[in-house]
Amino acid sequence: MTTAQADTGRTVTTNIPARLDRLPWSRWHWTIVIGLGTVWILDGLEVTVVGNIAGRLSEPGSGLAISSGQVTGIAAALYVAGACVGALFWGRLTDKWGRKRLFMITLAVYLAATALTAVSFESWWFFLFRFLTGFGIGGEYAAINSAIDELIPAEYRGRVDLMINGSFWLGAVGGSLLSIVALDTGFLPKDVGWRLTFALGAVLALVILLVRRHVPESPRWLLIHGRDEEAERIVSSIEERVVAEKGEPLPRAEGTIRIHQRRSVTFVEIGRTVFSRYRRRAVLGFSLFIGQAFLYNAITFGFGAILTTFYDVPTGNTGYYFAVIAVGNFCGPLVLGKLFDTVGRRVMISSTYLLSGLLLFGTAWLFDRGSLTAGSLTACWCAVLFFASAGASSAYLTVSEVFPMETRAMSIAFFYALGTAAGGISGPLLFADLTETGRVGDTVLAFQIGAGLMCVAGLVAAVLAVRAERRSLEDVAKPLTAVA
C-alpha cells in the first residue's frame, strides 16, 4: 500500500478489496456467517410468535389486558413502523460510524426491548417495546447486510447473502413450534408461556452478541474512512488464519484501487448517487422490494384465517401449517443460492420472481375452483415460496451490492423501509379486508395482486438486473471516493 498527501485528505492505493475477494472459504468465514447472520432467525421468531400467540394474549388470565386485534393490528403495525424508522436511523449511522459499532448497538437495542416486552404489565408497555424491538431489528438489516457483503469473497457473496436472509424462516419454524407449546395451558400457565417466548428471544440475542465481539470492522469501510493501517492489520490477520487452516499459500491478489479518504458523505450526495447516477438500479430496487412485500402479504397475512374459514382448521393447529411453508421458504435460498453466483444474478432474480408469481396465479385459480384442501393449499404455498424466498432474499443482495460503498447501508435501509412499509402497513390493510370477508373471490383477488406485482418485478429484473456475480463490489459500483 502506498500513501500520498492531498489537500483535503489522503489518497491511498490499495489491494485490500482484491485480497478479501481472493480468499478461499474458511472457518473464519463461518464465524462471520454465524455471528452476523443468525439475527434473522430472531426476526422470524419474533414475527411468527406474536402472530400465533395473539389469541392467548387476549384471553382472561394472560396477565395483559389486550385484544387479539390489538396484537395483530396495533402491535404488528408498531413493530413494522419501528423497523422502518430504525432502518433509516441506523442505516445513516452505519455508513458514518462503521459496521461493527452499529451491529453491536442495534442487537443490544433488540435484546433489551425483547426482554422488556416479556415483562409487559399494560398494553401501552407492550406496544412501546414492540416498536423498540422493531427499531433494533430495522437497524440490523442495514448494518448486517453491509458487513456481510464487504467481508465475504466475491465468488460466494450471492449464495451466502441469500442463505443468511433466508434464515429468517428458520426462526419462523421455531416460532411456529414454540407458539404451539406456549398455547398449551396444560404445559404452561396462560400468563407465563407467552412471556417465556419473548425471554427466549432475549437469551438467543445475548448469545449472538457474545459471538459478534469477534467479528472485525469491515476493512473496506476502514480504508475509505482514513483508517487504512487498521484495515491492513485486520486483513493480514485473516490471511494468516486462512493460510494456517489450508496449509498452503494464498493466490496472488490481482488489482488495486486508489481511494481519496473522507470521513462522511452528505445526504445530497447519497440522493444524487442513488436517484440520478444509478436511477435504473433504483427502479430495480423499488420493483424487487415492492413485489416481494406484497406477495408475502398476499399469502402469509391472514393465512390462519384462510385455513380456519375455508377449511375448518382449528386455531391451535395453524402453527403446524405455517411451520411447513416456513421450511419451504428456507429451502429456496439454500438450494438455489449457488445458482445466483454461477448462472448469474439477472437470470436467477427474474426467474425466481416470475416463477413464484405464475405459481401463485395458478394457486389462485385452483382455490377459486374449490380444488384445494388445507394440505394441498399448503403444498402450493410451499412451491410458490420456495422461489419467492430466493427472490426476496436477492432483493437485499441487490441493493447491497449495486450502489457505492459510501451509500451501501443507507441504500439498504431506504429500500428495506420502503418495502417493509408497503408490505407491512398498506399490505395488511388491503389484504385483511379481502381475506376476512369469507368470500372466495376476495381471497383470490388478494392472491392475484401479490402474483401480479411479483411478475412485474421479475420483468423489470430481466431488463435492469446487474450482472454482479463473482465481481468485486468496487467493480459493480465504484466508490464515490475512488480516484480515476
Number of C-alpha atoms within 10 A of each C-alpha: 12 8 13 10 10 11 6 9 14 16 22 23 17 19 16 21 24 20 20 22 22 18 21 18 14 14 12 14 20 14 15 20 19 15 20 25 26 20 26 23 24 26 25 22 27 24 19 24 26 22 22 27 25 20 19 22 25 18 16 13 12 18 18 18 14 19 17 17 13 16 24 19 15 14 23 23 22 23 26 26 23 24 29 26 23 27 33 24 18 28 29 26 19 30 25 20 17 20 28 19 14 22 26 19 17 23 23 17 17 29 25 17 23 28 22 21 22 21 17 17 12 12 15 13 14 21 21 18 24 29 23 26 30 30 28 28 29 31 32 32 27 33 32 25 25 31 27 23 21 26 22 23 25 22 20 20 27 29 23 25 25 27 25 25 26 29 28 26 27 23 28 30 28 20 31 30 19 22 26 19 16 26 21 14 13 9 10 14 14 20 18 15 25 25 21 17 23 22 19 16 21 24 14 15 23 17 11 19 20 11 15 19 11 11 18 17 19 20 25 22 23 21 23 26 23 19 15 21 12 14 21 18 12 17 20 15 11 18 19 13 15 21 15 11 12 12 9 9 11 15 10 10 15 11 11 14 18 19 22 22 23 17 14 12 15 12 12 8 12 20 15 13 17 20 13 12 13 17 13 17 21 21 16 23 30 19 24 32 27 24 30 29 24 30 31 21 26 29 21 16 22 20 17 20 18 21 21 16 16 14 13 11 16 11 13 16 15 19 23 15 20 24 21 17 24 27 19 24 28 27 23 25 31 20 14 20 25 19 16 25 22 15 11 18 24 20 17 25 28 24 20 26 33 26 22 28 31 18 19 29 22 17 25 24 16 16 19 16 10 11 11 18 13 15 12 14 18 19 18 19 24 21 20 29 30 26 28 32 31 30 34 27 27 29 26 25 25 22 27 29 27 25 28 24 24 27 27 29 32 30 31 28 33 23 25 27 25 18 23 23 20 18 25 24 18 15 21 23 14 15 24 18 14 21 26 14 12 14 12 17 15 17 23 21 18 23 28 22 19 26 31 19 22 34 26 18 26 30 18 21 26 20 13 17 23 18 15 23 21 19 16 21 26 18 13 17 15 18 21 20 18 17 14 7
